[in-house]
Amino acid sequence: MASRYIERVVDLLDPAANDILNMSPEAARQRVLLGDPSGVRAIEGSFALLAKDGITVRMARSMDRPMRYFLAKRQAGPALFVADRIDRLHRALVDEGLDGQFHPSYTRMVPAHHVVELQLVGCPDPDPTYTRFFTPDRGVLPADLDVIGRHYIGALSNDVTRWLSAINTREPGAPIGVCFSGGVDSGAVFLTVYHSMMALGMSPARLKAFVLNLGDGPDVDQAREFLSRMGLSIFLEEIAASPNDLDATATIGVIEDYKPLDVECAAMGLLLARGIRARYPEWRYLVDGDGGDENLKDYPIEENPELTIRSVVDNLMLYQEGWGVGKIKHSLTYSGGLSRGYVRTYAPLRHYGFAAFSPFTRPAVMEAAEGIPFAALTQYDVPTLYGLKGEIVRRGIKAITGLDMPVFPKRRFQHGAVPVDTLRAHLGGSEAAYRRSFLATYA
């Protein structure tokens, strides 16, 4: 009589990292197990969930939670290891004597907004199946920037308020920090957090806007001017560091990725998080504006030869998801777009023990952004597209908070923290060099 394979699942995810707002973790996991897209879409908050029924495993995550897996072979049957990090998967395989099967490229990322289903049936392994659970309607809002701004920032405000309320319930008095530069996204987040805290009766003394100061980067002056114009300078706190502290190798080890822009951004995030942690050993909650550029399609198209304005405007959530699951350009190891890139924020903050939150990654906010009729508003004109974000956010902040938010020219986080020449002198590696550095970890 043939022996049956004995499948095994090793869940290495931290359940405490889930921040589910509208149901218990058990109820959310049951929805993932059932695999019904509408049921999983109804899970609100931050989550990375795994559920198993016999040989069937289903996994799903929110945009802000990396979730990786590795399927190992054993004589007894397949073993699925699931974690938020590649190195954690590797350590688990070492502990089980299975590391001879490991290579980083054999790990897989659960793409955001999809339920991934695996059948643990032994050899050969069937391909996973992907079921989308978040498909926002595109271009459904009127071509009116006031209406769009109110809708977009209204969604942002709702998610911020719910997040703050949950913190206030479980940790009354916990301080709230905003990773701040004075740019459109961090500015909108700070003002929305401030407004929501006041509306909830939370003491504003709990709030700080943390800006990274590397000596001569333009963000410090911009942050000072932003809050000065708003009469809120009391909230600014500068975190000093030196460009000599920038370390590409260490950063790559933290984010486990090698895209140069993400390495640069994460290197700055590590310095900011390290400085906050050194000053405030017990601080936990930080809010950031990551995802705002992706939502409003505000990246220099001319810097990427793969893109045209039509590809950016006409593809569903291109910047959030890349070219999409099942496409040639989609990386099974890393996913695509912000689904891949959010690790630049998640990993540095988690490395220093912070619970991070970006309201721009929440489905309701992304849904509001996808509802913008970009084609009608821009007529596929690139400069017009670049001008939309500041106008939409400024009008929305005014409508929701009553505050007149200043808008400064766009600048990437890493380019505001330190002059570009200085940045390149310390983090001037190519993607190929960064990839070699990462792979050397497992050589």
C-alpha positions as CSV (number, residue, x, y, z in Angstrom):
1,M,0.0,0.0,0.0
2,A,1.5,3.4,-1.1
3,S,2.2,5.8,1.7
4,R,0.6,9.1,1.7
5,Y,2.6,12.3,1.7
6,I,2.5,14.2,5.0
7,E,2.4,17.9,4.2
8,R,3.7,20.4,6.7
9,V,3.2,24.2,7.1
10,V,5.6,26.3,9.2
11,D,4.1,29.8,9.9
12,L,6.9,32.1,10.9
13,L,4.8,35.3,10.6
14,D,4.5,37.5,13.7
15,P,0.7,37.5,14.6
16,A,1.2,40.6,16.7
17,A,2.1,42.5,13.6
18,N,-1.4,42.2,12.3
19,D,-3.5,45.3,12.9
20,I,-7.0,44.2,11.8
21,L,-9.6,46.8,12.6
22,N,-13.0,45.2,12.0
23,M,-12.8,41.6,13.0
24,S,-10.8,39.1,15.0
25,P,-7.7,37.6,13.5
26,E,-9.4,34.2,13.5
27,A,-12.4,35.5,11.5
28,A,-10.0,37.2,9.0
29,R,-8.0,33.9,8.7
30,Q,-11.3,32.0,8.0
31,R,-12.0,34.4,5.2
32,V,-8.6,33.8,3.6
33,L,-9.2,30.0,4.0
34,L,-12.5,30.3,2.1
35,G,-10.7,32.3,-0.6
36,D,-13.8,34.3,-1.5
37,P,-12.5,37.7,-2.9
38,S,-15.2,39.8,-1.4
39,G,-14.7,38.2,2.0
40,V,-11.0,38.9,1.9
41,R,-11.5,42.4,0.6
42,A,-13.7,43.1,3.6
43,I,-10.7,42.6,6.0
44,E,-9.7,46.1,7.1
45,G,-6.3,47.1,8.3
46,S,-2.8,45.6,8.0
47,F,-2.5,41.8,7.7
48,A,-0.5,38.9,6.5
49,L,-2.5,35.7,6.9
50,L,-2.1,32.0,6.2
51,A,-4.8,29.4,6.4
52,K,-4.6,25.6,5.7
53,D,-7.3,23.0,5.0
54,G,-5.8,19.6,4.3
55,I,-3.4,19.9,1.4
56,T,-4.8,23.4,0.4
57,V,-3.0,26.5,1.7
58,R,-4.2,30.0,1.0
59,M,-2.3,33.2,1.8
60,A,-3.1,36.9,1.5
61,R,-1.6,40.2,2.7
62,S,-2.2,43.9,2.6
63,M,0.1,46.2,0.7
64,D,2.1,47.2,3.7
65,R,3.1,43.7,4.8
66,P,5.7,41.6,3.0
67,M,4.8,37.9,3.0
68,R,7.3,35.4,1.5
69,Y,7.3,31.6,1.3
70,F,9.5,28.7,0.4
71,L,8.4,25.2,-0.5
72,A,10.9,22.5,0.6
73,K,11.1,18.8,-0.3
74,R,11.2,16.1,2.3
75,Q,10.9,12.4,2.0
76,A,7.7,12.5,4.2
77,G,6.2,15.2,2.0
78,P,6.4,18.9,1.1
79,A,7.0,21.6,3.8
80,L,5.9,25.1,3.3
81,F,7.7,27.8,5.2
82,V,6.1,31.3,5.4
83,A,7.7,34.5,6.9
84,D,8.1,38.2,6.3
85,R,11.8,37.9,5.5
86,I,14.0,35.8,3.3
87,D,16.7,35.4,6.0
88,R,14.1,34.1,8.4
89,L,13.1,31.5,5.9
90,H,16.7,30.5,5.5
91,R,17.3,30.2,9.2
92,A,14.3,27.9,9.5
93,L,15.6,25.7,6.7
94,V,19.0,25.6,8.4
95,D,17.4,24.5,11.6
96,E,15.6,21.7,9.8
97,G,18.6,20.6,7.8
98,L,16.9,21.7,4.5
99,D,19.1,24.6,3.6
100,G,20.8,22.7,0.8
101,Q,17.7,23.4,-1.2
102,F,17.7,27.1,-0.5
103,H,18.5,30.0,-2.8
104,P,17.0,33.5,-2.4
105,S,15.5,33.3,-5.9
106,Y,13.6,30.2,-5.0
107,T,11.6,32.2,-2.4
108,R,8.3,33.6,-3.4
109,M,6.4,36.8,-2.5
110,V,2.7,36.8,-2.0
111,P,1.6,39.7,-4.2
112,A,-0.6,42.4,-2.6
113,H,-4.3,42.2,-3.3
114,H,-4.3,38.5,-4.3
115,V,-5.2,35.3,-2.5
116,V,-2.4,32.8,-3.3
117,E,-3.5,29.1,-3.3
118,L,-1.0,26.2,-3.1
119,Q,-1.7,22.5,-3.2
120,L,0.8,20.6,-1.1
121,V,0.8,17.4,-3.1
122,G,4.4,16.5,-3.3
123,C,6.5,16.2,-6.5
124,P,6.1,17.8,-8.9
125,D,4.7,20.9,-7.2
126,P,1.7,22.5,-9.0
127,D,1.9,26.2,-9.8
128,P,0.1,28.5,-7.3
129,T,-3.1,30.1,-8.4
130,Y,-3.8,33.8,-7.8
131,T,-7.3,35.3,-7.2
132,R,-7.5,39.1,-7.1
133,F,-9.5,40.4,-4.1
134,F,-9.2,44.2,-4.7
135,T,-10.2,45.6,-8.1
136,P,-11.1,49.3,-7.7
137,D,-13.2,51.0,-10.4
138,R,-11.2,53.3,-12.5
139,G,-12.0,56.8,-13.6
140,V,-15.4,57.0,-11.9
141,L,-15.1,60.4,-10.3
142,P,-16.0,63.6,-12.0
143,A,-13.2,65.7,-13.6
144,D,-13.5,68.2,-10.8
145,L,-10.4,68.7,-8.7
146,D,-12.4,69.9,-5.7
147,V,-14.6,66.8,-5.7
148,I,-11.6,64.6,-6.3
149,G,-9.5,66.2,-3.5
150,R,-12.4,65.9,-1.0
151,H,-12.9,62.3,-1.9
152,Y,-9.2,61.3,-1.8
153,I,-8.3,63.1,1.4
154,G,-11.6,62.1,3.0
155,A,-10.6,58.5,2.5
156,L,-7.2,59.2,4.0
157,S,-8.8,61.0,7.0
158,N,-11.1,58.1,7.6
159,D,-8.3,55.6,7.7
160,V,-6.1,57.8,9.9
161,T,-9.0,58.3,12.3
162,R,-9.6,54.6,12.6
163,W,-5.9,53.8,13.1
164,L,-5.6,56.5,15.8
165,S,-8.8,55.3,17.5
166,A,-7.5,51.7,17.7
167,I,-4.3,52.9,19.2
168,N,-6.1,55.1,21.7
169,T,-8.2,52.1,22.8
170,R,-5.4,49.7,23.5
171,E,-2.6,52.2,24.4
172,P,-4.1,55.5,25.8
173,G,-1.5,58.2,25.7
174,A,0.9,56.5,23.3
175,P,2.9,59.1,21.3
176,I,2.4,59.3,17.5
177,G,5.3,60.3,15.2
178,V,5.2,61.3,11.5
179,C,8.1,60.7,9.3
180,F,8.1,64.2,7.8
181,S,9.8,66.2,5.1
182,G,7.3,68.9,4.3
183,G,6.5,67.3,0.9
184,V,3.0,66.8,-0.4
185,D,2.6,63.3,1.0
186,S,4.2,63.6,4.5
187,G,2.6,67.1,4.8
188,A,-0.9,65.7,4.0
189,V,-0.3,62.9,6.5
190,F,0.9,65.2,9.3
191,L,-2.0,67.6,8.9
192,T,-4.6,64.8,8.7
193,V,-3.1,63.1,11.8
194,Y,-3.1,66.5,13.6
195,H,-6.7,67.2,12.6
196,S,-7.9,63.8,13.5
197,M,-6.2,63.8,16.9
198,M,-7.9,67.1,17.7
199,A,-11.3,65.8,16.6
200,L,-10.8,62.7,18.7
201,G,-9.9,64.7,21.8
202,M,-6.3,63.3,21.8
203,S,-3.7,65.6,23.3
204,P,-1.6,67.2,20.5
205,A,1.4,66.9,22.9
206,R,1.5,63.3,21.8
207,L,2.4,64.2,18.3
208,K,5.8,64.9,16.7
209,A,7.0,65.5,13.1
210,F,10.4,63.8,12.7
211,V,12.7,65.1,9.9
212,L,16.1,63.6,9.1
213,N,18.9,66.2,9.2
214,L,22.1,65.1,7.5
215,G,23.6,68.6,7.6
216,D,22.8,70.2,4.2
217,G,19.8,68.4,2.7
218,P,16.9,70.6,1.6
219,D,14.2,68.8,3.5
220,V,15.1,70.3,6.8
221,D,14.5,73.9,5.6
222,Q,11.3,72.7,3.8
223,A,10.0,71.0,6.9
224,R,10.7,74.1,8.9
225,E,9.0,76.4,6.4
226,F,5.9,74.1,6.0
227,L,5.2,73.9,9.8
228,S,6.0,77.6,10.3
229,R,3.5,78.6,7.6
230,M,0.9,76.4,9.4
231,G,1.8,77.8,12.9
232,L,2.7,74.3,14.0
233,S,6.5,74.6,14.3
234,I,6.3,73.3,17.9
235,F,5.8,69.8,16.5
236,L,9.0,69.6,14.5
237,E,11.8,67.5,15.8
238,E,15.0,67.2,13.9
239,I,16.9,63.9,13.9
240,A,20.6,64.5,13.2
241,A,22.9,62.0,11.4
242,S,25.9,62.0,9.2
243,P,26.2,61.0,5.5
244,N,29.1,58.9,6.7
245,D,26.6,56.7,8.4
246,L,25.0,55.7,5.1
247,D,25.8,52.0,4.5
248,A,24.6,50.3,1.3
249,T,25.6,46.8,2.4
250,A,23.8,47.1,5.7
251,T,20.7,48.6,4.1
252,I,20.6,45.8,1.5
253,G,20.7,43.3,4.3
254,V,17.8,44.9,6.0
255,I,15.5,45.3,3.0
256,E,16.7,42.1,1.2
257,D,16.4,43.9,-2.2
258,Y,18.7,45.7,-4.6
259,K,16.8,48.3,-6.5
260,P,18.9,51.4,-6.2
261,L,16.1,53.9,-5.5
262,D,14.7,51.6,-2.8
263,V,18.2,51.1,-1.3
264,E,18.7,54.9,-1.2
265,C,15.3,55.5,0.4
266,A,15.7,52.7,2.9
267,A,19.2,53.9,3.9
268,M,17.7,57.3,4.9
269,G,14.8,55.5,6.7
270,L,17.3,53.5,8.7
271,L,19.1,56.6,9.9
272,L,15.8,58.3,10.8
273,A,14.5,55.3,12.6
274,R,17.8,54.7,14.4
275,G,17.9,58.3,15.6
276,I,14.3,58.3,16.9
277,R,14.9,55.0,18.7
278,A,18.1,56.3,20.3
279,R,16.2,59.3,21.6
280,Y,12.9,57.6,22.5
281,P,13.6,53.9,23.5
282,E,9.9,53.2,24.1
283,W,8.4,54.9,21.1
284,R,6.3,52.6,18.9
285,Y,4.0,54.3,16.4
286,L,5.2,56.0,13.3
287,V,3.2,57.2,10.3
288,D,4.7,57.8,6.8
289,G,3.5,59.0,3.4
290,D,4.8,56.1,1.3
291,G,2.4,55.2,-1.5
292,G,1.3,58.8,-2.2
293,D,3.4,59.1,-5.3
294,E,2.1,55.7,-6.6
295,N,-1.5,56.6,-6.0
296,L,-1.4,59.9,-7.9
297,K,1.1,58.6,-10.6
298,D,3.7,61.2,-9.7
299,Y,7.0,59.6,-10.8
300,P,9.2,61.0,-13.6
301,I,8.1,58.9,-16.6
302,E,11.2,60.0,-18.6
303,E,13.5,58.2,-16.1
304,N,12.1,54.8,-17.0
305,P,12.4,53.7,-20.6
306,E,9.8,51.0,-20.1
307,L,7.0,53.6,-19.4
308,T,4.9,56.0,-21.5
309,I,2.2,58.2,-20.1
310,R,-0.4,55.9,-21.7
311,S,1.0,52.9,-19.9
312,V,0.9,54.8,-16.6
313,V,-2.6,56.3,-17.0
314,D,-4.3,53.3,-18.7
315,N,-3.0,50.4,-16.5
316,L,-4.8,49.5,-13.2
317,M,-2.5,50.3,-10.3
318,L,0.7,50.1,-12.4
319,Y,2.8,51.8,-9.8
320,Q,1.3,49.9,-6.9
321,E,1.5,46.4,-8.5
322,G,3.9,46.6,-11.4
323,W,2.9,45.1,-14.7
324,G,0.7,42.6,-12.8
325,V,0.6,39.0,-11.7
326,G,1.1,36.5,-14.4
327,K,2.9,38.9,-16.7
328,I,6.5,38.4,-18.0
329,K,7.8,41.4,-16.1
330,H,6.3,40.3,-12.8
331,S,8.9,38.9,-10.3
332,L,7.8,35.8,-8.5
333,T,10.6,36.4,-5.9
334,Y,9.7,40.1,-5.3
335,S,6.3,40.9,-6.7
336,G,6.2,44.4,-8.4
337,G,5.6,48.1,-7.9
338,L,4.9,49.2,-4.4
339,S,3.9,45.6,-3.6
340,R,7.6,45.0,-3.8
341,G,8.9,48.4,-2.9
342,Y,7.1,49.0,0.4
343,V,9.8,46.9,2.1
344,R,11.9,50.1,1.8
345,T,9.7,51.5,4.6
346,Y,8.5,48.4,6.4
347,A,11.9,46.8,7.0
348,P,13.9,49.8,8.3
349,L,11.1,50.8,10.8
350,R,10.5,47.2,11.9
351,H,14.3,46.7,12.2
352,Y,14.2,49.4,15.0
353,G,11.0,48.1,16.6
354,F,8.4,50.5,15.2
355,A,4.9,49.8,14.1
356,A,4.6,51.6,10.8
357,F,1.4,52.9,9.1
358,S,0.9,54.6,5.7
359,P,-2.7,55.5,5.0
360,F,-1.8,55.8,1.3
361,T,-1.5,52.0,1.2
362,R,-5.0,51.3,2.5
363,P,-7.5,50.0,-0.1
364,A,-10.1,52.8,0.4
365,V,-7.4,55.5,-0.3
366,M,-6.1,53.6,-3.4
367,E,-9.6,53.1,-4.6
368,A,-10.2,56.8,-4.3
369,A,-7.1,57.4,-6.3
370,E,-8.0,54.9,-9.0
371,G,-11.3,56.6,-9.3
372,I,-9.7,59.8,-10.6
373,P,-10.3,60.2,-14.4
374,F,-6.6,60.8,-15.2
375,A,-7.1,60.4,-19.0
376,A,-9.8,63.1,-19.1
377,L,-7.8,65.4,-16.8
378,T,-4.5,65.1,-18.5
379,Q,-5.3,64.3,-22.1
380,Y,-2.1,62.3,-21.8
381,D,0.0,65.4,-21.3
382,V,3.0,64.6,-19.0
383,P,3.4,68.1,-17.4
384,T,-0.3,68.2,-16.7
385,L,-0.1,64.8,-14.9
386,Y,2.8,66.0,-12.8
387,G,0.8,69.1,-11.7
388,L,-2.3,67.2,-10.6
389,K,-1.0,65.7,-7.3
390,G,-0.3,69.0,-5.5
391,E,-3.6,70.5,-6.5
392,I,-5.7,67.4,-5.6
393,V,-4.0,67.1,-2.2
394,R,-4.0,70.8,-1.4
395,R,-7.7,71.1,-2.2
396,G,-8.6,67.9,-0.3
397,I,-6.7,69.0,2.8
398,K,-8.5,72.3,2.8
399,A,-11.9,70.6,2.3
400,I,-11.4,68.0,5.1
401,T,-9.3,69.9,7.7
402,G,-9.9,73.6,6.8
403,L,-6.1,74.1,6.7
404,D,-4.3,75.8,3.8
405,M,-1.4,73.4,3.1
406,P,1.7,74.7,1.4
407,V,2.9,72.7,-1.6
408,F,6.5,72.5,-2.6
409,P,8.1,70.9,-5.7
410,K,8.4,67.2,-5.7
411,R,11.5,65.6,-4.4
412,R,12.3,62.0,-3.4
413,F,13.0,61.3,0.3
414,Q,16.6,60.5,-0.3
415,H,17.2,63.6,-2.5
416,G,15.7,65.8,0.2
417,A,17.7,64.3,3.1
418,V,21.1,64.9,1.5
419,P,22.3,66.6,-1.8
420,V,22.3,64.2,-4.7
421,D,26.1,64.4,-5.2
422,T,26.7,63.5,-1.6
423,L,24.2,60.7,-1.9
424,R,25.9,59.2,-4.9
425,A,29.3,59.4,-3.1
426,H,28.0,57.2,-0.3
427,L,25.4,55.1,-2.1
428,G,26.6,55.1,-5.7
429,G,26.2,51.4,-6.5
430,S,24.5,50.0,-9.5
431,E,21.6,47.6,-9.4
432,A,24.0,44.8,-10.5
433,A,26.5,45.6,-7.7
434,Y,23.7,45.8,-5.1
435,R,22.3,42.4,-6.4
436,R,25.8,40.8,-6.0
437,S,26.0,42.2,-2.5
438,F,22.7,40.7,-1.5
439,L,23.5,37.3,-3.0
440,A,26.9,37.2,-1.3
441,T,24.9,36.8,2.0
442,Y,24.1,33.3,0.9
443,A,27.2,32.4,-1.1
